[in-house]
Amino acid sequence: MENKQFTEPWYTIDHFTQNGIDVQCPKCGGHAISRGTSTYFLPWIPTNTRLICKECSYAKTSSAFHWSGPVNAYGRRPCGHCGHKWVEARVTLATPPKRAFNSSESRCPKCDKENTVLIQWDIDFFNADPIDPFNGERLWYIEAMKDNTIWAYNLDHVVYLKEYVSSQLRSRDKDAGKYSTLTNLPTWMKSKKNRDAVLKALDRLIRK
């Protein structure tokens, strides 16, 4: 049997965000569509966001920055007691805080005294969790596989992943960069020993 060759371009992830992201509705848990834009890939700042559920009346729109998903914050300063550099503060939350705050208490690793550290917030889009990049909602196409999770932004993304995983010959595209979808696939998804299991999981997503 002739080995199958992967011939599709090595798309960056924004290729699969242009026609909407399939997500779970935050109101009813049903199938919803999330859309938006970001001027740059880094920093990723979604604007003109929209979310419409296909199964209930829920709808959300915002012309300015709006985010419902995980966030983190970081800051550092010299210790105000002993001068040690640095006292660091990190905050990670599953959703944005209901009341905004821009400082956090942190103990100095040298003298163990508390310091008030100013922090800056950022959306946690790049944490590898299955969330949509425009509104921060949980994706619709998610499938658990042992200790791992397969996810995709929409059906086109699922089919693209299946085409890659099912191919035995996967020559790297000459234009593929470090942000391409396939470059950032986890090793276990590319592994030959997991091919059958991954393909079955992708087939379940296609039938969803």
N, CA, C and O of each residue as an XYZ file, in Angstrom:
832
protein
N       0.844     -1.199      0.000
C       0.000      0.000      0.000
C       0.877      1.246      0.000
O       1.815      1.360      0.789
N       0.559      2.182     -0.899
C       1.359      3.397     -1.021
C       1.167      4.301      0.196
O       0.048      4.482      0.677
N       2.271      4.864      0.685
C       2.187      5.753      1.823
C       1.485      7.048      1.432
O       1.755      7.624      0.378
N       0.589      7.487      2.289
C      -0.155      8.720      2.046
C       0.709      9.923      2.391
O       1.363      9.936      3.434
N       0.720     10.927      1.536
C       1.528     12.117      1.756
C       0.640     13.303      2.125
O      -0.409     13.522      1.519
N       1.073     14.054      3.118
C       0.350     15.267      3.515
C       0.747     16.403      2.581
O       1.928     16.734      2.475
N      -0.237     17.007      1.897
C       0.058     18.017      0.883
C      -0.535     19.390      1.212
O      -0.352     20.340      0.450
N      -1.240     19.499      2.335
C      -1.844     20.784      2.701
C      -0.773     21.768      3.184
O       0.276     21.345      3.669
N      -1.028     23.087      3.055
C      -0.097     24.083      3.627
C      -0.031     23.957      5.147
O      -0.957     23.445      5.776
N       1.050     24.419      5.719
C       1.194     24.435      7.175
C       0.627     25.762      7.692
O       1.361     26.719      7.938
N      -0.681     25.789      7.848
C      -1.381     27.024      8.220
C      -1.021     27.478      9.634
O      -0.753     26.658     10.513
N      -1.019     28.784      9.836
C      -1.006     29.316     11.199
C      -2.427     29.240     11.739
O      -3.383     29.075     10.982
N      -2.553     29.360     13.048
C      -3.846     29.125     13.680
C      -4.894     30.130     13.251
O      -6.085     29.821     13.288
N      -4.481     31.342     12.839
C      -5.469     32.344     12.444
C      -6.239     31.920     11.193
O      -7.316     32.450     10.920
N      -5.699     30.975     10.438
C      -6.420     30.456      9.268
C      -7.738     29.824      9.691
O      -8.727     29.901      8.961
N      -7.758     29.204     10.856
C      -8.954     28.501     11.307
C      -9.853     29.375     12.183
O     -10.889     28.907     12.656
N      -9.482     30.616     12.403
C     -10.321     31.511     13.213
C     -11.137     32.459     12.348
O     -12.006     33.160     12.865
N     -10.882     32.498     11.062
C     -11.513     33.497     10.203
C     -13.006     33.262      9.991
O     -13.760     34.214      9.788
N     -13.435     32.013     10.037
C     -14.841     31.700      9.767
C     -15.627     31.345     11.021
O     -16.676     30.706     10.940
N     -15.125     31.755     12.172
C     -15.839     31.508     13.418
C     -15.310     30.308     14.183
O     -14.818     29.346     13.593
N     -15.417     30.375     15.503
C     -14.959     29.322     16.401
C     -16.181     28.661     17.035
O     -17.070     29.343     17.545
N     -16.220     27.341     16.999
C     -17.322     26.602     17.626
C     -17.029     26.451     19.117
O     -15.998     25.904     19.506
N     -17.959     26.947     19.951
C     -17.755     26.941     21.396
C     -18.999     26.431     22.113
O     -20.058     26.254     21.510
N     -18.845     26.201     23.411
C     -19.970     25.843     24.261
C     -20.606     27.117     24.799
O     -19.920     27.971     25.361
N     -21.893     27.240     24.630
C     -22.605     28.432     25.087
C     -22.455     28.582     26.602
O     -22.693     27.624     27.337
N     -22.065     29.770     27.085
C     -21.918     29.957     28.536
C     -23.244     29.954     29.283
O     -23.265     29.881     30.511
N     -24.357     30.034     28.545
C     -25.668     30.049     29.197
C     -26.292     28.655     29.259
O     -26.713     28.209     30.327
N     -26.352     27.959     28.103
C     -27.049     26.675     28.071
C     -26.129     25.482     27.827
O     -26.566     24.337     27.943
N     -24.856     25.733     27.488
C     -23.932     24.648     27.203
C     -24.054     24.088     25.808
O     -23.359     23.137     25.451
N     -24.945     24.679     25.005
C     -25.147     24.212     23.648
C     -24.101     24.744     22.680
O     -23.105     25.343     23.085
N     -24.344     24.515     21.403
C     -23.401     24.854     20.339
C     -23.532     26.332     19.977
O     -24.593     26.782     19.545
N     -22.447     27.078     20.157
C     -22.446     28.506     19.849
C     -21.261     28.833     18.940
O     -20.322     28.046     18.816
N     -21.320     30.002     18.309
C     -20.260     30.447     17.412
C     -19.652     31.741     17.953
O     -20.365     32.696     18.261
N     -18.327     31.752     18.061
C     -17.596     32.918     18.553
C     -16.801     33.525     17.395
O     -16.177     32.811     16.611
N     -16.836     34.858     17.305
C     -16.092     35.558     16.259
C     -15.405     36.778     16.863
O     -15.758     37.225     17.955
N     -14.423     37.309     16.144
C     -13.722     38.497     16.596
C     -12.532     38.789     15.716
O     -12.326     38.140     14.691
N     -11.745     39.777     16.127
C     -10.533     40.143     15.403
C      -9.445     40.497     16.407
O      -9.724     40.810     17.564
N      -8.201     40.441     15.944
C      -7.067     40.951     16.701
C      -6.092     41.537     15.704
O      -5.716     40.876     14.736
N      -5.682     42.767     15.932
C      -4.792     43.437     14.982
C      -3.483     42.684     14.832
O      -2.940     42.589     13.731
N      -2.977     42.153     15.927
C      -1.703     41.436     15.913
C      -1.868     40.061     16.548
O      -2.776     39.829     17.346
N      -0.961     39.149     16.171
C      -0.940     37.850     16.833
C      -0.346     37.989     18.232
O      -0.830     37.375     19.183
N       0.701     38.795     18.352
C       1.302     39.138     19.643
C       1.527     40.638     19.693
O       2.269     41.151     18.855
N       0.930     41.375     20.626
C       0.006     40.852     21.647
C      -1.368     40.545     21.050
O      -1.843     41.253     20.161
N      -1.992     39.493     21.545
C      -3.327     39.106     21.109
C      -4.346     39.881     21.930
O      -4.490     39.649     23.130
N      -5.051     40.801     21.282
C      -6.058     41.623     21.963
C      -7.344     41.544     21.153
O      -7.513     42.315     20.209
N      -8.255     40.638     21.491
C      -9.480     40.473     20.706
C     -10.437     41.650     20.859
O     -10.712     42.102     21.971
N     -10.938     42.137     19.732
C     -11.944     43.195     19.715
C     -13.030     42.810     18.712
O     -12.902     41.822     17.989
N     -14.096     43.602     18.680
C     -15.239     43.327     17.797
C     -15.718     41.888     17.965
O     -15.990     41.191     16.987
N     -15.815     41.460     19.209
C     -16.169     40.075     19.486
C     -17.683     39.870     19.478
O     -18.457     40.752     19.848
N     -18.072     38.677     19.044
C     -19.487     38.303     18.999
C     -19.611     36.834     19.368
O     -18.760     36.017     19.018
N     -20.661     36.518     20.065
C     -20.939     35.126     20.399
C     -22.442     34.917     20.298
O     -23.214     35.606     20.964
N     -22.859     33.969     19.466
C     -24.276     33.692     19.265
C     -24.508     32.196     19.409
O     -23.862     31.393     18.737
N     -25.428     31.829     20.283
C     -25.752     30.419     20.488
C     -26.750     29.957     19.427
O     -27.693     30.674     19.093
N     -26.532     28.767     18.909
C     -27.415     28.191     17.895
C     -28.603     27.467     18.533
O     -29.521     27.033     17.836
N     -28.578     27.341     19.878
C     -29.607     26.535     20.537
C     -30.460     27.312     21.531
O     -31.512     26.823     21.942
N     -30.040     28.495     21.923
C     -30.867     29.324     22.803
C     -30.747     30.772     22.325
O     -30.150     31.027     21.279
N     -31.288     31.694     23.055
C     -31.325     33.084     22.613
C     -30.104     33.887     23.040
O     -30.057     35.099     22.831
N     -29.115     33.224     23.637
C     -27.969     33.960     24.173
C     -27.144     34.602     23.058
O     -26.842     33.967     22.047
N     -26.786     35.875     23.259
C     -25.925     36.585     22.313
C     -25.103     37.602     23.091
O     -25.586     38.203     24.050
N     -23.867     37.786     22.673
C     -22.977     38.747     23.326
C     -22.128     39.424     22.263
O     -21.530     38.763     21.414
N     -22.082     40.749     22.318
C     -21.243     41.497     21.384
C     -20.482     42.571     22.152
O     -20.955     43.078     23.168
N     -19.303     42.908     21.653
C     -18.499     43.967     22.263
C     -17.535     44.513     21.224
O     -16.807     43.754     20.586
N     -17.529     45.836     21.052
C     -16.597     46.445     20.104
C     -15.212     46.604     20.722
O     -14.209     46.650     20.009
N     -15.159     46.688     22.062
C     -13.888     46.847     22.768
C     -13.406     45.491     23.276
O     -14.054     44.467     23.060
N     -12.263     45.499     23.953
C     -11.699     44.270     24.503
C     -12.649     43.660     25.531
O     -13.135     44.345     26.431
N     -12.902     42.375     25.380
C     -13.769     41.661     26.324
C     -13.284     40.220     26.389
O     -12.994     39.615     25.357
N     -13.195     39.673     27.582
C     -12.622     38.328     27.746
C     -13.273     37.632     28.920
O     -13.396     38.211     30.000
N     -13.695     36.383     28.716
C     -14.355     35.615     29.775
C     -13.509     34.463     30.294
O     -13.886     33.806     31.264
N     -12.373     34.214     29.663
C     -11.580     33.039     29.983
C     -10.496     33.284     31.026
O     -10.537     34.283     31.745
N      -9.527     32.377     31.109
C      -8.469     32.471     32.124
C      -7.567     33.679     31.929
O      -7.305     34.106     30.805
N      -7.100     34.217     33.047
C      -6.205     35.382     33.037
C      -5.069     35.137     34.022
O      -5.202     34.348     34.957
N      -3.969     35.813     33.805
C      -2.888     35.769     34.786
C      -2.277     37.147     34.922
O      -2.455     38.012     34.064
N      -1.559     37.338     36.006
C      -0.922     38.620     36.281
C       0.460     38.378     36.876
O       0.702     37.372     37.543
N       1.347     39.312     36.621
C       2.712     39.166     37.115
C       3.278     40.544     37.449
O       2.978     41.541     36.792
N       4.096     40.563     38.478
C       4.809     41.777     38.830
C       6.004     41.449     39.712
O       6.069     40.365     40.291
N       6.951     42.378     39.820
C       8.083     42.185     40.714
C       8.614     43.537     41.167
O       8.405     44.557     40.509
N       9.301     43.526     42.298
C       9.884     44.743     42.851
C      10.989     44.361     43.832
O      10.996     43.244     44.349
N      11.922     45.275     44.093
C      12.893     45.028     45.172
C      12.170     44.990     46.514
O      11.179     45.693     46.709
N      12.657     44.185     47.421
C      12.039     44.107     48.746
C      12.137     45.457     49.440
O      13.202     46.072     49.485
N      11.003     45.911     49.985
C      10.982     47.183     50.693
C      11.578     47.118     52.079
O      11.682     48.140     52.757
N      11.980     45.908     52.521
C      12.534     45.748     53.862
C      14.035     45.495     53.842
O      14.781     46.106     54.606
N      14.477     44.596     52.970
C      15.904     44.258     52.954
C      16.585     44.594     51.631
O      17.804     44.465     51.514
N      15.801     45.030     50.621
C      16.379     45.423     49.339
C      16.648     44.280     48.388
O      17.179     44.499     47.299
N      16.293     43.060     48.771
C      16.554     41.898     47.910
C      15.844     42.035     46.561
O      14.698     42.478     46.501
N      16.524     41.655     45.491
C      15.903     41.599     44.163
C      15.787     40.124     43.756
O      16.789     39.410     43.774
N      14.610     39.663     43.396
C      13.361     40.383     43.306
C      12.307     39.683     44.144
O      12.391     38.479     44.388
N      11.291     40.464     44.593
C      10.085     39.871     45.158
C       9.067     39.780     44.023
O       8.680     40.799     43.451
N       8.637     38.570     43.698
C       7.740     38.357     42.566
C       6.336     38.006     43.034
O       6.149     37.378     44.076
N       5.363     38.420     42.249
C       3.969     38.089     42.533
C       3.319     37.559     41.267
O       3.450     38.153     40.196
N       2.616     36.435     41.394
C       1.908     35.838     40.267
C       0.479     35.493     40.704
O       0.250     34.967     41.794
N      -0.467     35.806     39.821
C      -1.873     35.491     40.085
C      -2.437     34.817     38.841
O      -2.266     35.318     37.730
N      -3.108     33.683     39.026
C      -3.756     32.972     37.924
C      -5.200     32.696     38.308
O      -5.473     32.136     39.370
N      -6.128     33.092     37.434
C      -7.549     32.917     37.694
C      -8.236     32.295     36.486
O      -7.830     32.529     35.348
N      -9.280     31.501     36.736
C     -10.012     30.848     35.650
C     -10.847     31.834     34.848
O     -11.125     31.600     33.671
N     -11.253     32.943     35.481
C     -12.003     34.004     34.822
C     -11.522     35.344     35.367
O     -10.941     35.380     36.452
N     -11.742     36.430     34.662
C     -11.320     37.737     35.167
C     -11.963     38.038     36.520
O     -13.106     37.646     36.755
N     -11.249     38.726     37.411
C     -11.816     39.049     38.726
C     -13.020     39.980     38.598
O     -13.030     40.874     37.753
N     -14.032     39.768     39.437
C     -15.223     40.630     39.393
C     -14.878     42.065     39.778
O     -15.466     43.023     39.276
N     -13.914     42.184     40.676
C     -13.416     43.512     41.041
C     -11.943     43.592     40.673
O     -11.123     42.825     41.178
N     -11.620     44.515     39.799
C     -10.242     44.631     39.322
C      -9.304     45.043     40.450
O      -9.669     45.861     41.295
N      -8.105     44.483     40.468
C      -7.076     44.910     41.414
C      -5.730     44.864     40.711
O      -5.504     44.028     39.836
N      -4.842     45.764     41.097
C      -3.555     45.893     40.406
C      -2.358     45.668     41.312
O      -1.244     46.071     40.977
N      -2.572     45.029     42.453
C      -1.451     44.719     43.343
C      -1.735     43.422     44.081
O      -2.885     43.011     44.233
N      -0.657     42.786     44.538
C      -0.791     41.535     45.263
C       0.286     41.469     46.338
O       1.376     42.013     46.166
N      -0.019     40.804     47.444
C       0.945     40.651     48.523
C       1.844     39.447     48.267
O       1.367     38.381     47.878
N       3.142     39.618     48.486
C       4.083     38.526     48.265
C       5.226     38.634     49.265
O       5.675     39.736     49.580
N       5.699     37.500     49.765
C       6.768     37.492     50.758
C       8.142     37.480     50.094
O       8.338     36.823     49.072
N       9.053     38.181     50.657
C      10.429     38.221     50.168
C      11.082     36.862     50.405
O      11.000     36.337     51.515
N      11.729     36.277     49.396
C      12.372     34.968     49.577
C      13.584     35.021     50.503
O      14.077     33.977     50.932
N      14.077     36.241     50.821
C      15.256     36.360     51.680
C      14.882     36.658     53.126
O      15.321     35.956     54.036
N      14.064     37.706     53.348
C      13.733     38.082     54.736
C      12.341     37.634     55.171
O      11.983     37.769     56.341
N      11.553     37.100     54.234
C      10.229     36.544     54.505
C       9.210     37.588     54.956
O       8.197     37.239     55.562
N       9.463     38.853     54.669
C       8.487     39.884     55.005
C       7.630     40.198     53.782
O       8.079     40.103     52.639
N       6.367     40.579     54.063
C       5.427     40.828     52.978
C       5.694     42.153     52.281
O       6.071     43.146     52.903
N       5.484     42.135     50.964
C       5.590     43.335     50.141
C       4.340     43.454     49.284
O       3.754     42.452     48.876
N       3.944     44.681     49.019
C       2.868     44.933     48.066
C       3.496     45.116     46.688
O       4.282     46.038     46.469
N       3.138     44.223     45.759
C       3.749     44.218     44.427
C       2.703     44.612     43.384
O       1.622     44.025     43.330
N       3.027     45.600     42.561
C       2.134     45.980     41.465
C       2.176     44.894     40.391
O       3.248     44.389     40.057
N       1.010     44.538     39.852
C       0.918     43.466     38.861
C       0.232     43.970     37.597
O      -0.553     44.918     37.630
N       0.546     43.317     36.491
C      -0.097     43.612     35.216
C      -0.816     42.359     34.729
O      -0.278     41.253     34.779
N      -2.046     42.560     34.254
C      -2.889     41.451     33.829
C      -2.739     41.164     32.344
O      -2.435     42.048     31.544
N      -2.961     39.892     31.998
C      -2.946     39.481     30.599
C      -3.874     38.286     30.449
O      -4.039     37.496     31.379
N      -4.481     38.158     29.269
C      -5.306     36.981     29.036
C      -4.395     35.765     28.893
O      -3.268     35.866     28.407
N      -4.904     34.619     29.325
C      -4.092     33.399     29.308
C      -4.518     32.518     28.140
O      -4.921     31.369     28.323
N      -4.419     33.082     26.933
C      -4.839     32.364     25.735
C      -3.855     31.269     25.349
O      -4.255     30.262     24.764
N      -2.570     31.449     25.667
C      -1.538     30.523     25.213
C      -1.188     29.464     26.252
O      -0.038     29.033     26.340
N      -2.180     29.043     27.040
C      -1.901     28.053     28.081
C      -2.227     26.626     27.645
O      -2.189     25.703     28.458
N      -2.550     26.442     26.348
C      -2.834     25.128     25.770
C      -4.170     24.547     26.223
O      -4.468     23.396     25.907
N      -4.986     25.313     26.956
C      -6.322     24.849     27.315
C      -7.247     25.004     26.110
O      -7.025     25.878     25.272
N      -8.282     24.167     26.013
C      -9.197     24.243     24.872
C     -10.196     25.388     24.988
O     -11.374     25.167     25.268
N      -9.725     26.599     24.774
C     -10.588     27.773     24.858
C     -10.533     28.560     23.558
O      -9.563     28.481     22.804
N     -11.583     29.310     23.317
C     -11.666     30.097     22.100
C     -10.892     31.402     22.266
O     -10.967     32.024     23.326
N     -10.150     31.833     21.241
C      -9.250     32.972     21.371
C      -9.922     34.333     21.336
O      -9.253     35.344     21.553
N     -11.226     34.395     21.069
C     -11.904     35.684     20.972
C     -12.676     36.057     22.240
O     -12.624     37.201     22.691
N     -13.385     35.090     22.806
C     -14.189     35.368     24.000
C     -13.743     34.593     25.233
O     -14.195     34.875     26.343
N     -12.852     33.610     25.040
C     -12.369     32.840     26.183
C     -13.312     31.745     26.629
O     -13.177     31.233     27.740
N     -14.274     31.371     25.781
C     -15.210     30.303     26.138
C     -14.612     28.930     25.803
O     -13.679     28.821     25.007
N     -15.164     27.902     26.419
C     -14.677     26.538     26.184
C     -15.095     26.078     24.788
O     -16.220     26.323     24.353
N     -14.172     25.407     24.092
C     -14.434     24.974     22.730
C     -15.507     23.886     22.668
O     -15.747     23.167     23.638
N     -16.138     23.787     21.512
C     -17.146     22.752     21.268
C     -16.497     21.419     20.900
O     -16.937     20.362     21.350
N     -15.456     21.477     20.085
C     -14.801     20.257     19.614
C     -13.666     19.874     20.569
O     -12.520     20.289     20.395
N     -14.011     19.079     21.574
C     -13.057     18.593     22.572
C     -13.278     17.097     22.764
O     -14.414     16.645     22.902
N     -12.209     16.346     22.774
C     -12.305     14.896     22.965
C     -11.172     14.419     23.867
O      -9.998     14.637     23.567
N     -11.525     13.774     24.964
C     -10.521     13.235     25.883
C      -9.950     11.944     25.324
O     -10.670     11.131     24.746
N      -8.631     11.762     25.504
C      -7.963     10.546     25.062
C      -6.906     10.176     26.085
O      -5.805     10.726     26.075
N      -7.243      9.226     26.984
C      -6.369      8.840     28.083
C      -6.006     10.071     28.915
O      -6.889     10.718     29.478
N      -4.713     10.401     28.998
C      -4.300     11.542     29.809
C      -4.196     12.826     28.990
O      -3.688     13.835     29.478
N      -4.673     12.791     27.757
C      -4.537     13.944     26.869
C      -5.896     14.417     26.373
O      -6.916     13.757     26.573
N      -5.885     15.567     25.726
C      -7.112     16.138     25.181
C      -6.860     16.608     23.760
O      -5.889     17.313     23.487
N      -7.749     16.206     22.857
C      -7.713     16.689     21.484
C      -8.773     17.767     21.333
O      -9.912     17.582     21.762
N      -8.415     18.876     20.737
C      -9.387     19.946     20.535
C      -9.156     20.636     19.199
O      -8.071     20.561     18.622
N     -10.194     21.306     18.720
C     -10.106     22.033     17.457
C     -11.057     23.224     17.499
O     -12.051     23.215     18.224
N     -10.742     24.236     16.718
C     -11.556     25.454     16.705
C     -12.871     25.282     15.962
O     -13.882     25.871     16.345
N     -12.867     24.488     14.916
C     -14.081     24.258     14.137
C     -13.898     22.967     13.332
O     -12.863     22.307     13.420
N     -14.919     22.624     12.551
C     -14.872     21.369     11.812
C     -13.744     21.356     10.783
O     -13.109     20.321     10.583
N     -13.487     22.482     10.132
C     -12.370     22.552      9.180
C     -11.048     22.209      9.855
O     -10.192     21.548      9.266
N     -10.891     22.656     11.077
C      -9.684     22.388     11.852
C      -9.582     20.892     12.168
O      -8.502     20.307     12.081
N     -10.716     20.277     12.537
C     -10.720     18.836     12.827
C     -10.293     18.039     11.596
O      -9.445     17.151     11.685
N     -10.894     18.369     10.436
C     -10.586     17.649      9.195
C      -9.117     17.823      8.815
O      -8.475     16.884      8.345
N      -8.595     19.024      9.021
C      -7.185     19.314      8.727
C      -6.263     18.451      9.591
O      -5.292     17.882      9.093
N      -6.571     18.358     10.879
C      -5.769     17.530     11.781
C      -5.836     16.058     11.387
O      -4.833     15.346     11.441
N      -7.024     15.607     10.992
C      -7.158     14.210     10.570
C      -6.317     13.930      9.328
O      -5.692     12.875      9.219
N      -6.305     14.875      8.396
C      -5.525     14.706      7.174
C      -4.040     14.570      7.502
O      -3.336     13.766      6.891
N      -3.571     15.351      8.458
C      -2.161     15.293      8.841
C      -1.827     13.997      9.579
O      -0.858     13.317      9.243
N      -2.630     13.664     10.577
C      -2.346     12.486     11.397
C      -2.410     11.204     10.569
O      -1.642     10.274     10.816
N      -3.302     11.143      9.603
C      -3.469      9.932      8.798
C      -2.397      9.773      7.729
O      -2.330      8.733      7.074
N      -1.557     10.788      7.542
C      -0.512     10.737      6.517
C       0.776     10.138      7.075
O       1.187     10.449      8.193
N       1.394      9.289      6.294
C       2.670      8.698      6.697
C       3.848      9.580      6.290
O       4.896      9.549      6.935
N       3.683     10.363      5.228
C       4.735     11.256      4.737
C       4.336     12.692      5.042
O       3.338     13.196      4.526
N       5.142     13.355      5.903
C       4.770     14.683      6.386
C       5.929     15.661      6.218
O       6.493     16.128      7.208
N       6.278     15.963      5.015
C       7.390     16.894      4.771
C       7.000     18.283      5.245
O       5.907     18.771      4.957
N       7.911     18.910      5.976
C       7.646     20.247      6.504
C       7.560     21.261      5.373
O       8.425     21.309      4.498
N       6.510     22.066      5.401
C       6.323     23.110      4.398
C       7.456     24.131      4.500
O       7.844     24.526      5.600
N       7.983     24.553      3.353
C       9.105     25.503      3.358
C       8.719     26.842      3.982
O       9.586     27.576      4.455
N       7.423     27.167      3.987
C       6.967     28.429      4.567
C       6.466     28.273      6.002
O       5.992     29.238      6.602
N       6.567     27.073      6.549
C       6.078     26.835      7.910
C       6.938     27.577      8.927
O       8.166     27.484      8.901
N       6.293     28.303      9.810
C       7.017     29.025     10.855
C       6.747     28.435     12.224
O       6.075     27.411     12.353
N       7.272     29.085     13.237
C       7.126     28.544     14.595
C       5.701     28.667     15.121
O       5.355     28.052     16.130
N       4.865     29.467     14.433
C       3.482     29.619     14.885
C       2.505     28.764     14.091
O       1.295     28.883     14.283
N       2.993     27.911     13.211
C       2.077     27.088     12.429
C       1.380     26.070     13.334
O       1.922     25.643     14.354
N       0.174     25.699     12.933
C      -0.622     24.746     13.705
C       0.110     23.430     13.918
O       0.118     22.884     15.022
N       0.721     22.928     12.858
C       1.358     21.617     12.932
C       2.677     21.658     13.685
O       3.040     20.683     14.343
N       3.395     22.762     13.602
C       4.638     22.890     14.355
C       4.379     22.744     15.849
O       5.206     22.202     16.582
N       3.224     23.231     16.292
C       2.918     23.245     17.718
C       2.043     22.080     18.178
O       1.582     22.064     19.319
N       1.814     21.112     17.302
C       1.089     19.928     17.751
C       1.928     19.169     18.777
O       3.143     19.059     18.612
N       1.309     18.649     19.824
C       2.076     17.875     20.807
C       2.643     16.605     20.181
O       2.064     16.054     19.245
N       3.765     16.148     20.699
C       4.449     14.980     20.155
C       3.563     13.742     20.150
O       3.630     12.946     19.213
N       2.736     13.560     21.174
C       1.912     12.360     21.254
C       0.897     12.289     20.120
O       0.489     11.196     19.727
N       0.481     13.444     19.584
C      -0.455     13.427     18.456
C       0.242     13.028     17.153
O      -0.393     12.481     16.251
N       1.536     13.298     17.057
C       2.296     12.986     15.848
C       2.852     11.562     15.859
O       3.275     11.048     14.823
N       2.849     10.938     17.018
C       3.474      9.632     17.180
C       2.738      8.546     16.388
O       1.508      8.490     16.388
N       3.497      7.700     15.725
C       2.924      6.598     14.943
C       2.145      5.637     15.834
O       1.104      5.122     15.427
N       2.639      5.394     17.045
C       1.972      4.422     17.919
C       0.599      4.907     18.383
O      -0.238      4.097     18.781
N       0.361      6.220     18.336
C      -0.932      6.760     18.760
C      -1.858      7.069     17.587
O      -2.977      7.541     17.789
N      -1.400      6.807     16.363
C      -2.150      7.244     15.181
C      -3.588      6.735     15.184
O      -4.519      7.517     14.990
N      -3.781      5.438     15.402
C      -5.130      4.868     15.333
C      -6.050      5.481     16.384
O      -7.200      5.809     16.092
N      -5.544      5.635     17.602
C      -6.364      6.191     18.680
C      -6.717      7.655     18.410
O      -7.840      8.089     18.664
N      -5.750      8.405     17.896
C      -6.005      9.820     17.595
C      -7.016      9.950     16.459
O      -7.902     10.803     16.510
N      -6.890      9.119     15.449
C      -7.827      9.160     14.325
C      -9.246      8.812     14.761
O     -10.207      9.411     14.280
N      -9.382      7.848     15.668
C     -10.706      7.502     16.183
C     -11.307      8.674     16.955
O     -12.504      8.943     16.857
N     -10.466      9.369     17.725
C     -10.942     10.527     18.478
C     -11.370     11.648     17.527
O     -12.391     12.298     17.752
N     -10.605     11.870     16.485
C     -10.965     12.901     15.498
C     -12.238     12.534     14.764
O     -13.046     13.412     14.463
N     -12.437     11.267     14.471
C     -13.680     10.820     13.840
C     -14.881     11.076     14.736
O     -15.962     11.416     14.255
N     -14.688     10.910     16.044
C     -15.801     11.180     16.981
C     -16.147     12.665     16.956
O     -17.317     13.035     17.048
N     -15.126     13.515     16.831
C     -15.380     14.955     16.753
C     -16.115     15.300     15.464
O     -17.025     16.129     15.474
N     -15.735     14.680     14.366
C     -16.398     14.948     13.082
C     -17.883     14.581     13.150
O     -18.724     15.249     12.548
N     -18.192     13.524     13.880
C     -19.603     13.086     13.988
C     -20.386     13.873     15.024
O     -21.597     13.693     15.149
N     -19.721     14.736     15.763
C     -20.400     15.448     16.860
C     -21.483     16.384     16.340
O     -22.148     17.056     17.127
